[in-house]
Amino acid sequence: MKYICSICGYIYDEAAEGTPFEALPADWKCPLCKAAKTDFKPEAAPAPEDTAPQTATADTATNTVPEADLKKLSAGQLAALCSNLARGCEKMYKEEEAGLFRELAAYFTKITPAIPDADVEKLASLLQGDINSYDSIRAQADALKDRGAARVCVWGEKVTRMLSSLVTRYLHDGESLLAGTDIWVCTACGFVYIGETPPELCPVCKVPDWKFEKIERRAKA
């Protein structure tokens, strides 16, 4: 039987490895992205292809979003959005636009209020909520035949699953998870990697290791 990493797609083939997946130790990790064993799922049988023609609704035909689906973003969410848009502009060599988005990101970051009840458990819950929302987002992208949005869904879900995995491990291991190692973030897709050096290729978007940035941790008071 084969098991697939839900984050990077690595396949653990029991026949090739010679060890049943269930026999692997609980702290075993994905060889590529270091995801936890619990992030692996059994390979599912391929679903039958749906050949029925799709009928566009009024919303999909006009490429509009129903007003009821619109959501007001917080300053913190706008900061993250503008930061991501700046990254996108950088990749398209639009430095002027990237600079404007960076200014907006800095502004929204400055006015973002502190969250008094912030804790790791709440973060874990929020990340799980984001993971659960990807099915509906992907369905809308497919309905609109928006390949760009579909790719964002693929990358976004994998990165979010990795963050959720790391937070879960942190809740279990505490600061020992980060002892003697470094944190790296892929500047292309946001994938987070813990290790002495970044991976040769990003497990999510496949960019080379020089695209990773090392995150400097704040000194403890």
C-alpha positions as CSV (number, residue, x, y, z in Angstrom):
1,M,0.0,0.0,0.0
2,K,1.1,3.6,-0.6
3,Y,0.8,6.6,1.7
4,I,1.0,10.2,0.4
5,C,2.2,13.3,2.2
6,S,-0.7,15.8,2.1
7,I,1.8,18.6,2.1
8,C,4.5,17.9,-0.5
9,G,3.1,14.8,-2.2
10,Y,5.9,12.4,-1.2
11,I,4.8,8.8,-1.7
12,Y,5.7,6.2,0.9
13,D,5.5,2.8,-0.9
14,E,5.4,0.0,1.6
15,A,6.4,-2.6,-1.0
16,A,9.5,-0.6,-2.0
17,E,10.5,0.4,1.5
18,G,10.0,-3.0,3.0
19,T,8.4,-1.6,6.2
20,P,4.6,-1.2,6.8
21,F,3.7,2.4,7.3
22,E,2.0,1.7,10.5
23,A,5.2,0.2,11.9
24,L,7.1,3.4,11.4
25,P,7.7,5.3,14.7
26,A,5.3,8.0,15.8
27,D,8.0,10.7,15.4
28,W,8.9,9.6,11.8
29,K,8.8,12.5,9.4
30,C,8.5,13.0,5.7
31,P,11.9,12.8,4.1
32,L,11.2,15.8,1.9
33,C,9.3,18.4,3.9
34,K,9.6,17.0,7.4
35,A,5.8,16.8,7.9
36,A,4.6,14.6,10.7
37,K,3.5,11.0,10.1
38,T,-0.1,12.0,10.8
39,D,0.0,14.2,7.7
40,F,0.2,11.1,5.5
41,K,-3.0,9.6,4.0
42,P,-3.5,6.3,2.2
43,E,-3.5,6.5,-1.5
44,A,-7.1,6.7,-2.7
45,A,-8.5,4.9,-5.7
46,P,-8.9,7.3,-8.7
47,A,-12.5,8.7,-8.9
48,P,-14.4,8.1,-12.1
49,E,-14.2,10.9,-14.5
50,D,-17.2,13.2,-14.7
51,T,-18.0,13.7,-18.4
52,A,-21.3,15.5,-17.8
53,P,-21.2,19.1,-19.3
54,Q,-21.1,21.9,-16.8
55,T,-23.7,24.6,-16.9
56,A,-22.5,28.1,-16.0
57,T,-24.6,30.0,-13.5
58,A,-25.3,33.7,-13.7
59,D,-22.5,34.4,-11.3
60,T,-19.9,32.2,-13.1
61,A,-20.9,33.5,-16.5
62,T,-20.4,37.1,-15.5
63,N,-17.4,36.3,-13.4
64,T,-18.8,38.1,-10.3
65,V,-18.9,37.2,-6.7
66,P,-22.3,37.3,-4.8
67,E,-22.4,40.2,-2.3
68,A,-23.3,37.7,0.4
69,D,-19.9,36.0,-0.1
70,L,-17.9,39.2,0.4
71,K,-16.0,39.6,3.6
72,K,-14.5,42.6,5.3
73,L,-10.9,42.1,6.1
74,S,-9.1,43.2,9.2
75,A,-6.0,45.3,9.2
76,G,-3.8,42.3,9.9
77,Q,-5.4,40.4,7.0
78,L,-4.9,43.3,4.7
79,A,-1.3,43.5,5.7
80,A,-0.8,39.9,4.8
81,L,-2.6,40.3,1.5
82,C,-0.6,43.4,0.5
83,S,2.6,41.6,1.5
84,N,1.7,38.6,-0.8
85,L,0.8,41.0,-3.6
86,A,4.2,42.6,-3.3
87,R,5.8,39.2,-3.6
88,G,3.8,38.6,-6.7
89,C,4.8,41.9,-8.3
90,E,8.4,41.1,-7.5
91,K,8.2,37.8,-9.5
92,M,6.8,39.8,-12.4
93,Y,9.6,42.4,-12.2
94,K,7.1,45.1,-11.4
95,E,9.2,46.8,-8.7
96,E,7.2,50.1,-8.6
97,E,4.0,48.2,-7.9
98,A,5.8,45.9,-5.4
99,G,7.0,49.0,-3.5
100,L,3.5,50.4,-3.3
101,F,2.1,47.1,-1.9
102,R,5.0,47.0,0.6
103,E,4.1,50.5,1.8
104,L,0.4,49.4,2.2
105,A,1.5,46.2,4.1
106,A,3.7,48.3,6.5
107,Y,0.8,50.7,7.1
108,F,-1.7,48.0,7.9
109,T,0.8,46.2,10.0
110,K,1.3,49.4,12.0
111,I,-2.4,49.8,12.8
112,T,-3.1,46.2,13.5
113,P,-4.2,46.0,17.1
114,A,-2.7,43.5,19.5
115,I,-4.8,40.3,20.1
116,P,-5.2,40.0,23.9
117,D,-6.2,36.3,23.9
118,A,-3.7,35.1,21.3
119,D,-2.2,31.7,22.1
120,V,-0.9,28.6,20.2
121,E,-4.1,26.6,20.7
122,K,-6.2,29.3,19.1
123,L,-3.7,29.5,16.2
124,A,-4.1,25.8,15.7
125,S,-7.8,26.1,15.6
126,L,-7.7,29.0,13.1
127,L,-5.3,27.1,10.8
128,Q,-7.7,24.1,10.8
129,G,-10.5,26.4,9.8
130,D,-8.4,27.7,6.9
131,I,-7.7,24.1,5.8
132,N,-11.4,23.2,5.9
133,S,-12.3,26.2,3.7
134,Y,-10.1,25.2,0.8
135,D,-12.7,22.7,-0.7
136,S,-15.2,25.5,-1.3
137,I,-12.5,27.9,-2.6
138,R,-11.2,25.3,-5.0
139,A,-14.7,24.4,-6.3
140,Q,-15.3,28.1,-7.1
141,A,-11.9,28.4,-8.9
142,D,-12.8,25.3,-10.9
143,A,-16.2,26.6,-11.8
144,L,-14.7,29.8,-13.0
145,K,-11.9,27.9,-14.8
146,D,-9.5,30.2,-13.1
147,R,-6.1,28.4,-13.4
148,G,-4.3,31.0,-11.3
149,A,-6.7,30.7,-8.4
150,A,-6.6,26.9,-8.6
151,R,-2.8,27.0,-8.3
152,V,-3.1,29.4,-5.3
153,C,-5.4,26.8,-3.7
154,V,-3.0,24.0,-4.2
155,W,0.0,25.9,-2.9
156,G,-2.0,27.7,-0.2
157,E,-3.5,24.5,1.2
158,K,-0.1,22.7,1.3
159,V,1.6,25.6,3.1
160,T,-1.3,25.9,5.5
161,R,-1.2,22.2,6.3
162,M,2.5,22.5,7.0
163,L,1.9,25.4,9.4
164,S,-0.8,23.4,11.1
165,S,1.6,20.4,11.4
166,L,4.3,22.6,12.9
167,V,1.9,24.2,15.4
168,T,0.7,20.7,16.4
169,R,4.2,19.5,16.9
170,Y,5.0,22.7,18.9
171,L,2.1,22.0,21.2
172,H,3.5,18.5,21.8
173,D,7.2,19.3,22.0
174,G,7.4,22.9,23.1
175,E,10.6,24.9,22.6
176,S,12.6,21.6,22.1
177,L,11.1,21.6,18.5
178,L,13.2,24.6,17.6
179,A,16.3,23.8,19.7
180,G,19.6,23.7,17.7
181,T,17.9,24.4,14.4
182,D,16.7,27.2,12.2
183,I,13.5,28.3,10.5
184,W,13.4,28.9,6.8
185,V,10.5,30.3,4.7
186,C,10.2,30.0,0.9
187,T,9.8,33.4,-0.6
188,A,7.9,32.0,-3.5
189,C,5.0,30.1,-1.8
190,G,5.5,30.7,2.0
191,F,6.4,27.1,2.8
192,V,8.0,26.8,6.3
193,Y,10.9,24.4,6.9
194,I,12.8,23.6,10.1
195,G,16.3,22.5,9.7
196,E,20.0,23.6,9.8
197,T,19.8,24.4,6.0
198,P,16.9,24.8,3.7
199,P,15.9,22.0,1.3
200,E,17.5,21.9,-2.1
201,L,14.1,22.4,-3.7
202,C,10.9,23.7,-2.1
203,P,8.7,20.7,-1.5
204,V,5.6,22.8,-2.6
205,C,6.6,25.1,-5.5
206,K,10.0,23.5,-6.4
207,V,12.1,26.7,-6.4
208,P,15.8,26.2,-5.4
209,D,17.2,26.7,-1.9
210,W,18.4,30.2,-2.5
211,K,14.8,31.3,-2.6
212,F,14.5,30.5,1.1
213,E,14.9,33.2,3.8
214,K,16.2,32.4,7.3
215,I,13.9,33.8,10.0
216,E,15.8,35.4,12.8
217,R,14.1,34.7,16.1
218,R,13.7,37.4,18.8
219,A,15.9,37.0,21.8
220,K,14.1,36.0,25.0
221,A,13.6,38.8,27.5
